[in-house]
Amino acid sequence: MSGKGKTLKDLAAKLDISVATASRALAGHDRIALKTRERVAEAAREIGYVPNRAARALVSGRSGFAGLALPVRGHGLGDAFLGEFVSGLAAGLGRAGIDLFLAAVPEGKAELAVIQNVVETRRADGLVLARIAEEDPRVDYLISRRFPFVTFGRLRDESRRLSWLDTDGHAAFSEAFDLLYALGHRHFGLVTIDEPMTFRLHRAAGLKDAIARRGDPGVRLDVVASPRFDLHARMAQIHSLLDRPDRPTAVLGLFDGLALSVVEAAARLGLSAPGDLSVIGFDNTHAATLCQPGLTTFDAAIHDSAETIAGMLARAVADRNAPPETRLTRAEFAPRGTHGPAPRRRD
């Protein structure tokens, strides 16, 4: 049977059901029996029927899309974290019958303005927000509009009602300190960012709380920070941390990109990891496996987390009155070659 020009009416006639039933079955409505939905889907494949998205949107009030605002600045699309996150999000949404679209945010334009445009023009049924700030106007806006969304990360005020998934950076950085302390390290460094992101807050707190819990007056912590996308400032800050006689023997990077910059800066100064300096990151991006030796880090399961977020968003879109979902996942330690025993004390 030729699929050319086939309509929903043709599909319904083939199965001897109403057009409304065929439409609801293709849209995945729970009120239509699963066997009927499967039968309609199979018949649609047989005749080559492709639903008209615009017509479906008029009937259902849904676009069939979920959006992710993507700031294009600094590392842009080359960001290793974003690559894995977008891949996982697309896979998870695809299984729910939702297409992902990326709303580019040009440098100099506010991300909130792009999000407002997506919501007001109904281009998406829901949104995913990544890299959440301690206080985030994007979240405030979407809550006020009662628009379905899920965040990868938390607000500082966790009493706000919203759906989120986050990786427990506090626990990971506490674990990193305990591991390095057991290896003899007493002088630590933390390379972080200036922007008030909540993950920065939790990871730094995890390290500082672990130090306080140990109660060892011989432990020191030096912290340097720079703008997230300013590579020149980042390398200058790391150089200032390492290029001195009393440099730390162990450095934690807030995320893999910063940790890899520490390894690079150390090499320029003639220092080796882990012989002269232990370095640990966070995220376990693909880039962490490429340096020599491989970067010791914590696996945030970015791809899997994004797939889970996709499922959470699909449920929020299907039922706007459902209570928010929140999930805190644990990052697994991924030991490679950049951590080891503290070097012998330098004169």
N, C-alpha and C positions, 0 to 999 in steps of 0.2 A: 504494500500500500504506500503510495507516494506521500511524503510529508510536506510537499510543496503547498503552501497556502493553507495548511490545516489549522482549524480554529478550535477553541474550547467547545464549541457546539458540536463539531465533528467528533471530538474525543468523547463527549457525553453520549452522543448517539451510538458510538461503537460499543459502549458499555451498557447502554440502555439505563442511564441514570440522568438526573437533572443536571443542568449546567451549574447550578449553585453547588450541588454536591461535588461535582468534579473540581470546581474552583476551590472549595474548602479542603478537599482531599489533597490537592497539590500544594496548598498553603500549609498543610500539616496540622490542621485543627484537631484538637483532642476529641471533639464531639463526633468526628468521623471515625468509624472503626478502623483499627490498624490494618486489617486485611483489605478493606476497601481502599485505604490510602495506598497500600502496596500495589493493588490491582490497577489503580488509576495511574500510578507512576510507571508501571510496566507498560501499560497501553500507550502512554504518552511517548515512551521511548520507541515503541514499535512504529508508531506513525510519524515520529519525528516532530511532535508538537513541542514548541518552545513558548512558554508563557510570556505574554506581553507585560513587561515589568511596570510600565506606566499605567496600564489598565488595572493590574493587580493592586498597585498603590492607591488608585482611586477607590477601589472597593474596600481594601483592608485598612487604609489610612497609614500604611507602613511603606517605607522605601525599599526595604530589603538590604540596607547598608548600615554598617557601623563605622564610625570615624575615629581616626587618631590624628590629632594635630601634631605636626612634625616641624619643629623649628629648624630652619636651614641656616646654620651659622657654625663657625668654628670647624669642627670635624664633619659637620653635615651628615650626609648619608654614609660616610665612612666609619661612623661610630660603631664599634664592635658590639656594644650592648644593644643598640637599636636594631642592628641587623638580626640578631637572634630573637629579640622581642617581637619584631614585626612578623617574622617567619612563624613563630608560635601562635601569634594572635590570628593570623590569616588561616592557619590550619584549624584552629579551634572554632573559629566563626564559620568556616566552610562546612564543617560537620553539622553545624546548626542551621545551615541553609542561608547564612548571612554573608554578604560580601564586604570586605574591608576596603575602605578608601582612605588615603592619606591626604590630609589637608595641609599643604606646605605653608609654613609661616616664614615669610621673607625676613631677612635681618632688618631690624628697625621697626617691624610691625609687632604689635602686641598679640600674643597667642590668644588672649581672651577675646579680642575682636574677631579673630577667625572662628573661634568656637561659637560666639554669638551669631555669626552669619550662618553657620551650619545649622544651628538650632532654629533660628527664625525662618529659614527657608525650607525647613523640614527635609534636608538632604540626607539625614541619617536618623535611624530609630534609636540609637544610643551612641555613647562615646566612651572611649578609654583614655584616661589621663595617666601619664607616666611622670616620674620625678616630681614628687609632691613637695611643696614648700611647707614650712612649719605653719604658716597661715597662707591659704591659697585662694585668691579671688576667683579662680576657675571653678573651684568646688562650691564656693558661696553662690555663684551665679547658677550653676546647674541645680543645686538644691532649691533655690528660689523658683526655678522654672519647673520643678518636679520632672526633670528630664532624666531618663535612665542613663546611668554611668557607673563605671567601676574604676578605682584608682589602683595603680601599682605603687604602694607606699601609703603612709598614714599622715594625717594631720598631727600637729603637736597636741591638740585638744582631741583626745580619742573619745570624748563623750558625744561628738557630733555623729548624727545618724547617716551613714553612707556605707556603700559596699566597697571593701578594699581587700587587697592581698598584699602582704609585705613579707620580706625575708628578715629574720631576726638578726640584725647586725650587731645588736648589743651582746647577744650570746656568743657570736663568732669572734668579736674582738676581745671579749673576756677570755675565750678559749685560746686565742692567739697569744695573749700575754702569758697565760699559765704555761703554755708550751715553751715559749722562749725563756721564761724565768727558770724553768726546770733545766734548760740548756745552759744556764749560767749568765744570761744577759741581765744587766741591771740598768743600762742606759738605753732608753728607747726614744724613737722619733716617730712622729705622726705627720704625714703629708696629707693635707685636707684642702678644702675649697672655701672660698669666701661666701658663696651663695647660701642662703638660709634654708637648705634642703633638710627635710626631716631625717633622711638616712644619715646625713652628716652628724646630726645630733645624737642619734641612737648609737652609732658605731663609736664615736668619740667617748660617749658616756660609758659604753661597755669596757673600753680600755681603762678609763680613769677609775671606774668602780672596782675593776679587778686589782688595780694598783693599790687603791685604798684598802681593799679587803686583805691584801697580803700584809700590810702594815710594816713594810721594810723601809726604814729611812734611807737606805742606800740606793733606792730606785729613783731614777730621774726620767723625766719626760720632756722632750723638746717638741714644740708644735710649729709647723710652718704652713701657710695657706696662700692661695693665689686664686684669681678668677678661673673658673672651670675651663674656659676655652682659650685662655691666654697662655700658649705654650712657652713663650719667651719668659713671662713672669714665673711660670711654674718651674722652669729649669733654673732660673736665678735663685728662687727660694730653696730648692733642693741643694743647689751648689753651696749656698750659705750654711746649710745644715751639715753637709759632709766635709767641706773644705776647712777643717779645723782640727787641732790635735785631740780635743775632747769630744769628737763626734760620737753619735750613738753607735752601738754595735748591732742594733736591730731597729728596722724601720717598717712601719705599717703604712701602706697606701690605702686611702679611703676606698679606692676601687682599682681594678687592674691597670687602667691607663696610667694612674699616678705611680703605682708600684713599678711598672715597666720603665717609667721615666727615672725613677730612683736607680734602677739597675743600669740604665744608660749613663746617667750622671756619674755614678760610681766608677764605671769603666773609664770614663774620660779622665778621672782623677787617679787612675791606676789601682783602683780597689776592685777586689773580686767578691762575688757572692757565690757561696756563703763564707769563703775564707776570711774576709775582712769585715763583712757586713751581711747580716741576715735580712731578707726582704720578704714580706707577705702582703698579698693583695686581697681583693674581694670581687667576686662575680664568676670567675672561671670562664672568661671569654676565650674564644679560639686563639686570640693573640697570646694568651698566657702559655700556650703550648709551643709557640714558635721561637721564643727566645732561648738562648743557650747560656746556662742551663734553664730548663723549664721553670716558670714562675710558680712558687708555692702560693696557694690562694684558697679561697673558700668558694665552693660551688653553689651559686644562688639558683641553679636550675632555671635559667632565664626563659628558655623555650617552653619548658613544662609549665612554668608559672603563667606565661602568657596564654597558653592553651586553657588553663584553669580559669583565668580571668575572662576569656572568651565565653566559656560556659556560664559563668556568673552573669555576664552581660546579657546573654541570650535569655536567661531566666528573668532578668529584670525587665527586659523588653516585653516578654510574653505576659508578665504580670506586674504591672506598675505598682500594685498595692502590696506586693510581697515585702516582708521585712528585709532589711539590709543583711548581706552576708559579709562576714569578716574572717580572714584566714591569716594566721601568722605561721610561716614555714621556717624550718631550721636549715641553715646552710651547712653542707658537709665539707669537712676539711679535705683539701686536695693537695697532699704533700708532693712537691717536686724537688727541684735542686737548689732553691735560693735561700734555704734556711738550714742552720746547723748550730753547733756549739759556739758560745761566745769566744772570740779570739782572745789570746793571752793579753793581759794588761799591758798597755803601751806605756813606755817611759815618757 
